C-alpha cells in the first residue's frame, strides 16, 4: 500500500530523521496553549508600538497546512482543532545546523510539529509566532490532497473521513454542533426530571416501529436476535414498572434503503412521560427548540438550501385537513377509499388497492404535503391503521392522539399519547401480523410480553422520538445524512465500481 513514489520519498525522509537522531514519531508534547487561545490572548499585540512581545513565550502544536521556503527563513501555517496560525522560522534563531539539515530537507506539508516562540504581527498585519524551537511530532508519509482542490469526490470524503476532516475545517464545525446538540439534549431532559436509561440493542422480537430489522444469531442460546428498530417497547415497560419520566439517546438499526435522509443506523432520543398527553409534548418540543437555539448561539432563522426555516413559527394541523389545505387534494375525496384510489390513478400514482383508507391517506400525505412543510409543523390526528402503538382519540376513534413534526419537508419527530389498553394493543398487533402475512415485511411483530406488561397497568403516558441526525442536518444546512455522520454506511468499493460499469 506504500509503493507510491511520493510516499516512498516521505518514508526516506522519516528514515533520514532517525539517522540524524530525531524520532519522527515522538511521544512527548509540551504544548501549553491552543491556537485559538494564543490568537485571543495576544490580540493586544496589534496595539504595541513594535507589534511584538519577546517576553511572552508559547508552545503550540499542529499540522503543517502551508509551507513557503525563502532561503534562510520560512513561513508556515499550522492547524490544530481550534484554528490556524502562521509561523515564522529563521535559520539563525534555531540550533546550528537544524534549519538546513533537519528542517528544510525533511519537513513538509502534512507533518505535525510543535514550536515555541513569541507573538508578533507581520508586515501584512497577521498575528503570528516567531519561532525559536521546533520539534517533529509526527511524520506524515502520505501526502495531503492539493490545497486548492482538496477532496472533491464525496465518496472519498465519506470513506476517508479522517482526510476530509484534515482538509475541511467546516466539516469539523458540523460535528462540533452535532456533539453539542446531543449534550444539550441530555441536559434539557435531565433538567425536566427525566432519568436517562439504557435498554437492549439486541431484541428477541423486532418491535417498536414499522421497519425491516437486521438479524443476527446468538450462538450460546441458539436463537436469532434483531438489532433494535426502536427502544419504545422497553422504555414503556419501565413506565409500567413505576418510572414516570425516562429517556434514552442511542442508535437504532433499520434494514432499509439508503438515501439523503436514511442511513441503516441512526441516532435518536426517545422519551416517555407519565401522566402527560401528546399535547404536553408539543409544548415540551417547542421549549426544547428554544433551549437549543439559546445554547447553540444560532439565529432562529436558518437557511436550508433554497428555503429559510423560521424556528419562531411553529404550526399545527390535523393530517386529513393538511391533505386539502396544504396538499391541494380535493376535500370531498380524502375520507373515501374508492375516491382516493380513483384520484391516485387519475394522477398516475402507484396505488395498492389492498391498502385500507388510513394507509391511503398516508400515501396522499407523503405525495402532496410532506415536502411543503418548511417551517416547523406538527401534523396531528393520524389514522389508527398507520399508528399501531398510539392511543385512539376518545371522540374520533378512527384517529389517534399522535403528531409528527416536519421541518424543511422532512420528518424530525414522532410522538403520541401511548396506547395503554392491553386488549386494544393485542388487537393492533394481530392486525399488524395479518398485514405481515399479506406481504408487508415492515409490519410490527406480535410482542406478547409487552401486552402482558400493559395488563398490569401503565399510567397515561406520552412518548416521543426525535431524529438527532436529521435535526443536525436542519441546523447545519446539510442535505445528506452522510454529511452529519462521521462514518456513514457505504457500499463496498468493488460494488460501486460494478454499479458504475453498469451505468456506462
C-alpha positions in Angstrom: 0.0 0.0 0.0 3.0 2.3 0.3 4.6 1.8 -3.1 3.6 5.3 -4.4 6.7 7.3 -5.4 5.7 10.3 -3.2 5.1 8.0 -0.2 8.5 6.3 -0.7 10.2 9.8 -0.7 8.5 10.6 2.5 9.4 7.3 4.1 13.0 8.1 3.1 12.8 11.4 4.9 11.4 9.7 8.0 14.5 7.4 7.9 16.8 10.4 7.4 15.4 11.9 10.6 16.1 8.7 12.5 19.7 8.8 11.2 20.0 12.4 12.5 18.8 11.3 15.9 15.4 12.8 15.5 12.4 10.5 16.3 9.8 11.1 13.5 7.1 9.7 15.8 7.8 11.5 19.1 5.6 10.7 22.1 6.0 13.7 24.4 4.4 17.1 23.9 5.0 20.3 25.8 2.1 22.3 24.2 0.8 24.9 26.7 -1.9 26.6 24.6 -4.2 26.0 21.6 -4.0 28.2 18.5 -7.4 29.8 19.3 -6.3 30.7 22.8 -3.0 32.0 21.5 -4.7 34.3 19.0 -7.2 35.5 21.6 -4.7 36.2 24.4 -2.3 38.0 22.1 -4.7 40.2 20.3 -3.3 43.2 22.2 0.0 42.9 20.3 -1.6 45.0 17.5 -1.7 47.9 19.9 2.0 47.7 20.8 4.4 50.1 19.0 6.7 47.4 17.7 3.9 44.9 17.4 5.7 42.1 19.2 6.4 40.9 22.8 9.6 38.8 23.2 8.9 38.4 26.9 5.9 36.1 26.2 6.6 32.5 25.2 4.2 29.9 23.9 4.4 26.3 22.7 1.8 25.3 20.1 1.3 22.2 18.0 -0.4 21.4 14.8 -0.4 20.0 11.3 1.5 21.9 8.6 -1.1 23.1 6.1 1.1 25.7 4.2 4.9 25.9 3.7 6.8 28.7 1.9 10.6 28.3 2.0 12.7 31.5 1.4 16.3 30.6 1.8 17.3 31.5 5.3 13.7 31.8 6.5 10.3 30.1 6.1 6.7 30.9 6.6 4.4 28.1 7.6 0.8 27.7 8.7 -0.1 25.0 11.2 -3.6 24.0 12.2 -5.0 22.4 15.3 -8.6 21.7 16.1 -9.2 25.2 17.2 -7.7 27.2 14.3 -4.8 28.1 12.0 -1.6 30.0 13.0 1.2 31.5 10.9 4.8 30.7 11.9 8.0 32.5 11.0 11.2 30.4 11.2 14.6 31.9 10.6 17.8 29.8 10.4 19.7 32.0 12.9 17.0 31.6 15.6 17.3 27.8 15.6 20.1 25.5 16.8 23.1 25.3 14.5 22.5 23.1 11.5 18.9 22.3 12.4 17.3 24.6 9.8 19.4 23.3 6.8 20.0 19.7 7.7 16.8 18.7 9.5 14.0 21.2 8.8 14.5 22.1 5.1 15.3 18.7 3.9 12.8 16.5 5.9 9.8 18.6 7.0 6.8 19.2 4.7 3.1 19.9 4.4 1.1 17.3 6.4 3.7 16.7 9.1 2.7 17.5 12.7 5.1 19.7 14.6 5.5 21.5 17.9 7.0 25.0 18.0 7.9 27.5 20.7 8.3 31.3 20.3 6.9 34.7 20.9 4.0 36.7 19.3 4.4 39.3 16.7 2.5 40.9 13.9 3.9 40.6 10.3 4.1 43.4 7.8 1.0 42.1 6.2 -0.9 42.5 9.5 -1.2 38.9 10.6 -0.7 37.8 14.2 2.0 35.1 14.0 4.5 33.2 16.1 8.3 34.0 15.8 9.7 30.5 16.3 12.8 29.7 18.3 12.3 25.9 18.8 10.9 23.1 16.6 10.1 19.5 17.4 8.8 17.0 14.9 5.9 15.1 16.5 4.6 13.0 13.6 6.0 12.5 10.0 3.1 12.0 7.6 4.2 9.6 4.9 1.0 10.0 2.8 0.8 13.5 1.1 -2.3 15.6 1.6 -4.5 16.4 -1.4 -3.6 19.5 -3.3 -4.6 22.5 -1.2 -6.9 24.4 -3.6 -8.9 21.4 -4.9 -9.0 19.4 -1.7 -11.2 16.3 -1.8 -13.7 16.8 -4.5 -15.2 13.3 -4.6 -17.9 13.0 -1.9 -17.5 9.2 -1.8 -13.8 9.6 -0.9 -14.7 12.2 1.7 -17.1 9.7 3.5 -14.7 6.8 3.1 -11.7 8.7 4.3 -13.4 10.9 6.8 -10.1 11.5 8.6 -8.7 13.1 5.4 -12.0 15.1 5.0 -11.6 16.4 8.5 -7.9 17.4 7.9 -8.7 19.3 4.7 -12.1 20.8 5.5 -12.4 22.7 8.8 -16.1 23.4 8.1 -16.8 19.7 8.4 -15.3 19.7 11.8 -17.6 22.5 12.8 -20.6 20.5 11.7 -19.6 17.7 14.1 -18.9 20.1 16.9 -22.5 21.2 16.5 -23.7 17.6 16.4 -21.8 16.8 19.6 -23.2 19.9 21.3 -26.8 19.1 20.3 -26.5 15.7 21.9 -25.0 17.1 25.1 -27.7 19.9 25.3 -30.5 17.3 24.6 -29.3 15.3 27.6 -29.0 18.3 29.8 -32.5 19.6 28.8 -34.3 16.4 29.6 -32.4 15.9 32.9 -33.4 19.4 33.9 -37.0 18.4 33.3 -36.7 15.5 35.7 -36.2 12.7 33.2 -34.0 9.7 34.0 -31.5 8.5 31.4 -31.7 4.7 30.9 -30.2 2.1 28.7 -32.3 -0.7 27.1 -31.2 -3.7 25.0 -29.7 -3.2 21.5 -30.4 -6.9 20.6 -34.1 -7.8 20.8 -35.8 -11.2 20.7 -38.7 -9.6 18.8 -38.3 -6.9 16.1 -40.6 -4.2 17.5 -41.1 -0.5 18.4 -41.7 0.7 14.8 -42.7 -0.5 11.4 -39.4 -1.4 9.7 -37.4 -4.3 8.5 -34.8 -5.4 11.0 -31.2 -6.6 10.8 -30.9 -10.2 12.0 -28.1 -11.8 13.9 -27.6 -15.1 15.8 -26.7 -15.7 19.4 -24.6 -18.9 19.4 -24.8 -19.7 23.1 -28.6 -19.5 23.2 -29.0 -20.9 19.7 -31.6 -18.2 18.8 -31.9 -15.3 16.4 -31.8 -11.8 17.6 -32.7 -8.5 16.0 -30.8 -5.2 16.1 -33.2 -2.9 17.6 -35.5 -0.9 15.4 -36.5 1.3 18.3 -36.3 1.2 22.2 -40.0 2.1 22.6 -41.5 -1.1 24.0 -38.7 -1.5 26.6 -39.0 2.2 27.7 -42.8 1.8 28.1 -42.1 -1.4 30.2 -40.2 1.0 32.6 -43.3 3.2 32.8 -45.3 0.2 33.8 -42.7 -0.5 36.4 -43.1 2.8 38.1 -40.6 5.2 36.5 -42.5 8.4 35.4 -40.1 10.1 33.0 -37.3 8.3 31.1 -35.2 8.9 28.1 -32.6 7.2 26.0 -30.2 8.6 23.4 -28.8 5.8 21.3 -28.6 4.1 17.9 -31.4 2.4 16.1 -31.0 0.0 13.1 -33.3 -0.4 10.1 -32.6 -2.7 7.2 -33.9 -0.3 4.6 -32.6 1.6 1.6 -30.1 4.5 1.9 -30.9 7.9 0.6 -30.4 11.6 1.6 -32.3 11.1 4.9 -31.8 7.4 5.6 -28.8 5.5 7.0 -29.2 1.9 8.2 -28.1 3.0 11.7 -29.1 6.4 13.1 -29.2 8.2 16.4 -32.4 9.3 18.2 -33.7 10.3 21.6 -36.9 8.6 22.8 -38.6 9.8 25.9 -41.7 8.8 27.8 -43.6 10.9 30.3 -46.3 9.5 32.6 -49.5 11.5 33.3 -49.0 13.6 30.1 -50.6 13.7 26.7 -49.2 14.3 23.2 -50.4 17.9 23.6 -48.0 18.3 26.5 -45.2 17.0 24.2 -46.0 19.7 21.6 -45.3 22.3 24.3 -42.2 20.5 25.5 -40.9 20.2 22.0 -41.2 24.0 21.4 -39.4 24.6 24.7 -36.7 22.1 23.6 -36.0 24.0 20.4 -35.9 27.3 22.3 -33.3 25.8 24.6 -31.2 24.5 21.7 -31.1 27.9 20.0 -30.3 29.7 23.1 -27.3 27.5 23.9 -26.1 26.9 20.3 -25.9 30.6 19.7 -27.7 30.2 16.4 -30.2 32.6 14.8 -33.8 31.3 14.8 -34.0 31.9 11.0 -31.7 29.4 9.3 -31.1 28.8 5.6 -31.7 25.3 4.3 -30.9 25.0 0.6 -33.3 27.3 -1.3 -35.5 27.8 1.8 -35.3 29.7 5.1 -36.6 28.0 8.2 -38.2 30.2 10.8 -38.0 28.4 14.1 -40.2 31.0 15.7 -43.1 29.9 13.5 -44.4 26.5 14.8 -47.8 25.5 13.4 -50.2 22.6 14.0 -52.7 20.9 11.6 -54.5 17.5 11.5 -53.3 15.1 8.8 -56.5 14.8 6.9 -57.1 18.6 7.0 -53.5 19.1 5.6 -54.3 17.0 2.6 -56.6 19.6 1.1 -55.4 22.8 2.9 -51.7 22.3 2.2 -51.6 19.4 -0.4 -54.4 20.6 -2.7 -56.1 17.3 -2.7 -59.9 17.7 -3.3 -61.6 17.8 0.1 -64.5 15.6 -0.9 -62.3 12.5 -1.6 -60.0 12.4 1.5 -62.2 10.2 3.6 -63.5 7.9 0.9 -61.3 4.9 -0.1 -62.7 4.4 -3.6 -62.4 8.1 -4.4 -58.8 8.2 -3.2 -57.9 5.2 -5.4 -59.6 6.8 -8.4 -57.8 10.1 -7.7 -54.4 8.4 -7.4 -55.0 6.6 -10.7 -56.0 9.8 -12.4 -52.8 11.4 -11.3 -50.7 8.3 -12.4 -49.6 7.5 -8.9 -48.8 3.9 -8.0 -51.6 2.6 -5.8 -52.1 -0.7 -3.9 -55.9 -1.2 -3.8 -55.5 -3.6 -0.9 -54.5 -0.8 1.4 -57.0 0.5 3.9 -58.1 4.1 4.0 -55.7 5.1 6.7 -52.8 3.8 4.6 -54.0 5.5 1.5 -54.4 8.8 3.4 -50.7 8.3 4.5 -49.8 7.8 0.8 -51.5 11.1 -0.2 -49.7 12.9 2.6 -46.3 11.6 1.5 -47.0 12.6 -2.1 -48.7 16.0 -1.7 -48.0 17.5 1.7 -44.7 16.5 3.3 -42.3 18.4 1.1 -44.3 21.6 1.5 -43.8 21.7 5.3 -40.8 24.1 5.6 -41.3 25.9 8.9 -41.8 23.5 11.9 -45.2 21.9 11.6 -46.9 19.4 13.9 -49.1 17.1 11.8 -51.7 15.6 14.2 -54.5 13.0 14.4 -53.0 10.2 12.4 -55.3 7.3 11.3 -55.3 4.2 13.6 -54.2 2.0 10.7 -50.8 3.6 10.4 -50.3 4.1 14.2 -50.2 0.6 15.8 -48.8 1.8 19.1 -50.7 5.1 19.6 -53.8 5.7 21.7 -57.2 6.2 20.0 -58.8 9.6 20.2 -61.7 9.5 22.6 -64.1 11.3 20.2 -62.7 10.3 16.8 -62.0 6.7 17.3 -60.6 6.1 13.8 -57.8 8.6 14.6 -55.0 8.6 17.2 -53.6 11.2 19.6 -50.4 11.4 17.6 -48.2 14.0 15.9 -45.2 14.1 13.7 -43.0 17.2 13.5 -41.8 18.2 10.0 -39.1 20.7 9.2 -37.9 21.5 5.7 -40.0 18.8 4.2 -38.6 16.1 6.5 -39.9 14.2 9.5 -37.9 15.1 12.6 -40.0 13.7 15.4 -42.8 11.3 16.1 -45.0 11.3 19.2 -48.3 10.2 20.7 -50.3 9.6 23.7 -49.5 5.9 24.4 -51.9 3.1 24.0 -52.3 1.6 27.4 -55.4 -0.6 26.8 -53.9 -4.2 26.6 -56.8 -5.6 24.7 -56.7 -2.8 22.1 -52.9 -3.3 21.8 -53.4 -7.0 21.3 -55.9 -6.3 18.5 -53.5 -3.8 16.9 -50.6 -6.4 16.9 -52.9 -9.0 15.4 -53.8 -6.6 12.6 -50.1 -6.0 12.0 -49.5 -9.7 11.9 -52.2 -10.1 9.3 -50.5 -7.3 7.2 -47.2 -9.2 7.5 -48.9 -12.4 6.3 -50.1 -10.3 3.3 -46.5 -9.4 2.4 -45.8 -6.3 4.4 -42.3 -7.1 5.7 -42.2 -3.9 7.7 -45.3 -4.6 9.7 -44.9 -4.8 13.5 -44.3 -8.2 15.1 -46.5 -9.6 17.9 -45.0 -8.9 21.3 -46.9 -10.9 23.9 -44.7 -9.9 26.8 -45.3 -6.2 26.1 -49.1 -6.8 26.0 -48.7 -8.8 29.3 -46.8 -5.8 30.8 -49.7 -3.5 29.8 -52.1 -5.8 31.5 -50.6 -4.8 34.9 -51.5 -1.2 34.1 -49.5 1.6 32.6 -50.2 5.1 33.7 -51.5 7.5 31.0 -48.3 8.3 29.2 -47.0 10.4 26.2 -43.9 9.3 24.3 -41.8 10.8 21.6 -38.8 10.2 19.4 -36.6 12.8 17.8 -34.1 12.0 15.0 -30.8 13.6 16.0 -29.2 13.1 12.6 -32.0 14.9 10.7 -32.1 17.6 13.3 -28.4 18.3 12.9 -29.0 18.5 9.1 -31.5 21.3 9.6 -29.2 23.2 12.0 -26.1 23.0 9.7 -27.7 23.3 6.3 -26.6 19.8 5.2 -28.7 17.9 2.6 -27.4 14.4 3.0 -27.5 12.4 6.2 -24.0 11.2 5.4 -22.7 14.8 6.0 -23.7 14.6 9.6 -22.5 11.1 10.3 -18.8 10.7 10.9 -18.7 7.2 9.4 -21.8 6.7 7.2 -22.7 3.3 5.7 -21.1 2.9 2.3 -21.3 0.3 -0.5 -18.2 -1.9 -0.8 -15.8 -0.3 -3.3 -16.0 -3.2 -5.7 -19.8 -3.0 -5.7 -19.6 0.7 -6.5 -17.2 0.0 -9.4 -19.6 -2.7 -10.7 -22.5 -0.3 -10.5 -20.6 2.4 -12.3 -19.7 0.0 -15.0 -23.4 -0.9 -15.5 -24.2 2.8 -15.7 -21.7 3.1 -18.6 
